[in-house]
C-alpha cells in the first residue's frame, strides 16, 4: 500500500472514493465518465488541487473540506502525482462500474461500455421466495404496494384454507391498520439495518428491533412467512 493510500484512509476516507463518486457526479452531464476521470487525474498530477476538488460531487465536498483534501494530497508527495497519472492513463482502459439503489437495499450494477451505461447484472426478482431474505423483501414490498395476491403466496399452506387476498386486505387495512403499519415500518428498519437471518433446515428466524422475531418456513422449495412479529 502506498503512503498516499495510507494517508487517505487515515485522514480523508472520502478522497479515495472520488473516482467512484465522479462516475455519477460529472462536472458536465454531457461528459463521459472517462473524460472526468482523466481531468481529475491530470489536475492532481499537475498539483492543481482546486481544479480536482471542483470535479468532486457536492456531497463529497461537504464531507471533505478543501483544506483536508489538499493537505492529504500534498502530504502524499510524489505518490499523489503518481496516483493522478495512473488515474489519467487508466481512465479509458478499465471498464467503469456503478450501482443504483433500486428498492429496499437491492442494487442494480451498471458498466460504462461503448459510450453509454449498460445493465451489468440480473435485475432482482420482485416477488422472489428463493431465500428467507428474498421472502422478507417480497413480503414488505407486497404489503407496501397493497399486493395482497402476492402476500397470499407467502402464507404457509396450513393457513391457506379459507384465506383469500380480499381477507388479507380486510385484515391489513381494517381495525388493525395502525398496528400493522407500525409492524411494516419495523420490518423496513430491519431490512435497512441488515438484520441477520439464521437458517436451520427448512426453518429460519430473524430477530429484530428490541424484542421481535420474524419466522420463516420453506415449503416446496419456496420460503414463506410463518410469523412476521
Secondary structure, 3 states (H helix, E strand, C coil): CCHHHHHHHHHCHHHHHHHHHHCCCCCCCCCCHHHHHHHHHHHHHCCCHHHHHHCCCHHHHHHCCHHHHHHHHHHCCHHHHHHHHHHHHHCCCCCEEEEEEEECCEEEEEEEECCEEEECCCCCCCCCCCCHHHHHHHHHHHHHCCCHHHHHHCECHHHHCCCCHHHHHHHHHCCCHHHHHHHHHHHHHHHHHCCCCEEECCEEEEEECCCEEEEEEEECCEEEEEECC
